[in-house]
Amino acid sequence: MEKYLKGTEKREIFIKDEEDTNPDYGWKPEERPIEVYLKYVAINLDKPVGPSSHEIVAWLRRLLGIEKVAHAGTLEGC
């Protein structure tokens, strides 16, 4: 990996400001309830050839126990 970094500048992380998370506006990621993750999650899926997009959605509904599952765009393999 070092061969790819030769000649590149050392990068620094710039932090403009640090504040505590106001609990009125959400949770720290490690304290966020799983129900919130499941309600607002987006899954990036590299669908294999075989199952249809409709089948994948049905599997996710059953596995996660969630009614509102959908896909955006095509899930068909290239």
Buried (B, 14 or more C-beta within 10 A) or exposed (E): EEEEEEEEEEEEEEEEEEEEEEEEEEEEEEEEEEEEEEEEEEEEEEBEEEEEBEEBBEEBBEEEEEEEBEBEEEBEEE
